[in-house]
């Protein structure tokens, strides 16, 4: 209840300040929601976008290495001895 009350209080302050223009109201709503989202992410201690991008790139490199090693292993198994 307190979280929704905070959002409603911020909206009430916006109306008190005289923000009537739809675009201004829309921008303020987006900013409020983004800040709430950031607070939730911070509390959950999730990885940032930069960290997740780095981890994704590392994973792609490792997958490529595994594929090349598998190809080399298959080539070794296929080799036949000439008589």
N, C-alpha and C positions, 0 to 999 in steps of 0.2 A: 504494500500500500504506500509506503513512504517514497518509493521510487517513482510511482505514477504521480504522486502528489508533487514531487519535485518538478516533473515535466509540466504539470498543470500550473504550478506556481510560476515557472519561467514563461509559459504562454500568457499568463495573466499580466506579468510585467511587460511583455511586449505590447499588449493591448493598452496598458496604462501609458506607455511611452508614445503611443499614437501611431504605431506602425500599422497602417491600413492597406498599403499597397500590397497586392498579392505576391509579387516577386520578392519583396523584402520579407514578407511573412514566410514564404517558401524557403528562402535562403536561411532564415533563422531556424526554422524547423529542422532543416537538413543539418545545420551546425550543431543543434542540440542533440539530435539523434546520433551523429557521428561521435560527439564527445562521450555520450553514454556508451556507445559501442566500444570506444577506446578504453573506457574505464573497465568494462567487463573483460575485455581481452587482457588488460593489464592484471586484473585480479586472478584470471585463470592462468597467467604466466605462459601464454602461448608464444610460439616463435613468431618473430616479425617477418615481414614479407621478404626482406633481404636475406635473412637466415634461411628461409624456406627455399628461396631461389638458389642459394649456394648449395644447399643439401640436394636439391633436384639435379643440379649440374654434376655434382659428385656421383650421384646415383647413375646418371646417364653414362659417365665415363667408365664406371665399374661394369655396367651392362655391356658396353662395347668391348672391354677387355675380356669378359667372360665369353662373349661370342667369338672373338678371335682365337681364344684358347681352345674352344670347342671345335672350331674349324681345323686348327692345327692337329688336334687329337684325332679327328676323323681322317685327315690326310695320312697320318701315320698308320692308322689301322688299315687303310686301303692299299698301301704299298705292298706289292707282291715281289717275291724273289724270282729272278730269272733263272732258268735251268740250263 
